[in-house]
Amino acid sequence: MLFNSLQFLLFFIAVTLTYYSLPKGNGRWSLLLIASCYFYAVFQPTYIFILFLTIVIDYIAGIWLEKTPIGGRRKWLLIISLISNVGILAFFKYLGFFTENIAWLFDHLHMPGAAEKVTYLANRVFVKVIEIFGQSGISSFKDNMSILPVGLSFHTFQAMSYTIEVYRGNQKAERHFGIYALYVMFYPQLVAGPIERPQNVLHQFHEHFAYNFENIKAGLMRMAFGFFKKVVIADRLVMMAGPAFTDPESHNGLSLLVATFFFTFQIYCDFSGYSDIAIGAARVMGFDLMENFKAPYMAWSITEFWRRWHLSLSTWFRDYLYIPLGGNRKGEFRRNLNQMIVFLASGLWHGANWTYVIWGGLHGVYQVAAGLRDKHLGKGKYEPSGNVSVQRAGFTAGRIWRVGNVLITFVLVMLTWVFFRATSVGSAFLILKKIGTLSLFDPIQTPMNATEMWFSLALIGLLLVKESTYLTIPTRSTPRFFVLLGLICALTYLFGVFTSNQFIYFQF
């Protein structure tokens, strides 16, 4: 079910009103679990069984892990649980990608027969499994993206965090099967996060939240601004970015540069808009979900960018991959290698395409380069908020230095989005080549008229001003709340692009 649809609005109202009408007891978790199942089934009814399969596996694994003494057997229980989760994710999301690359390798090793056998076998297995889940008309795993279970990467990582935390002793195993299922399936963040930790949300499903008007106000305001970012900004910017990235050969360098700039804000408003709606919807019912974005395009370094962008994923990779690999505890070379592994894995997590791997790899290179720069040139010179730059150059020069770092970081991030959005590696390099040789006298090729273009730029400016001054909209004053909420809703209705565009991160 799309957040930006009338169906969701009616669903949200019905679930919330029913939720608060239920007395203290078992009714609330049952309602939310049923509602979450319905929410997911609207996308793909049969694929809810994949979710339940992982839920059963990890529920049992959590109890066994808690009962099993520390030792080899306990470690193997965790490994089996993780392999089950990763295996399901890899089958549905990466089988075609891995098969095609293995076949390509065999072809270049002059073993075409082996390539054909690998492709045929993988194809047959994939089609047979897909038929079990009621999907017909699928003849190849090349159709994978059209049938990929929505949000598979998100709820898989959330389930994995539970068993890892139980294994580490940071979380008690959940005995209540319904509560654990709700932890994985909670509808606000089921398909695109935030990727929660069990310590944060599991205990909340056992609690009874009384009606609190402050929670209602804060949640509704957060949702309203999320809808504004998605429907008014993101879905407007795609009018320029979509055609340019789909057919870069027909667009000149200046048009592609503008499209890249627009996509940079499109993906942010699309994804952070979803997070705002998810966090707000949960807040209305009393639940606290973790923040996922903190004005990332105001970051003054790549490292700082990743402290502000998709926090639930970046901290997941930090805690469950980077630190177990050794983090920065085993010398400079291992630290740099670990950073590259994490960002390459992050790229692959986003999609089964080399464009995503390159996107992650570029961010890894940025991180390694920043570490080498700090080592050889001194970290203080590059920290605009630190005392070193301010004392040496004065307050004004320090502010200029900070703005310069923000702009440089923004440009570096924007260039990586070319690979993230491009349909192929070749297309990405074509876009970068055209941008690198652009002429400022070229006309901008866009379906937008001049008014829409300037309006889009004004919206981006409004977003940056808002996020550079305050991250939340005040709701303490009830009259102000109703005025602001009404204003945002009216502007969303008047200027929104209501084409039911799916959220970008649904495909991950």
Secondary structure, 3 states (H helix, E strand, C coil): CCCCCHHHHHHHHHHHHHHHHCCCCCHHHHHHHHHHHHHHHCCCHHHHHHHHHHHHHHHHHHHHHHHCCCCHHHHHHHHHHHHHHHHHHHHHHHHHHHHHHHHHHHHHCCCHHHHHHHHHHHHHHHHHHHHHCCCCCCCCHHHHHHHCCCCHHHHHHHHHHHHHHHHHCCCCCCCCHHHHHHHHHCHHHCCCCCCCCHHHHHHHHHCCCCCCHHHHHHHHHHHHHHHHHHHHHHHHHHHHHHHHHHCHHHCCHHHHHHHHHHHHHHHHHHHHHHHHHHHHHHHHCCCCCCCCCCCHHHCCCHHHHCCCCCHHHHHHHHHHHHCCCCCCCCCHHHHHHHHHHHHHHHHHHHCCCHHHHHHHHHHHHHHHHHHHHHHHHCHHHHCCCCHHHHHHHHHHHHHHHHHHHHHHHHHHHHHHHHHHHCCCHHHHHHHHHHHHCCCCCCCCCCCCCHHHHHHHHHHHHHHHHHHHHCCCCCCCCHHHHHHHHHHHHHHHHHHCCCCCCCCHHHHC
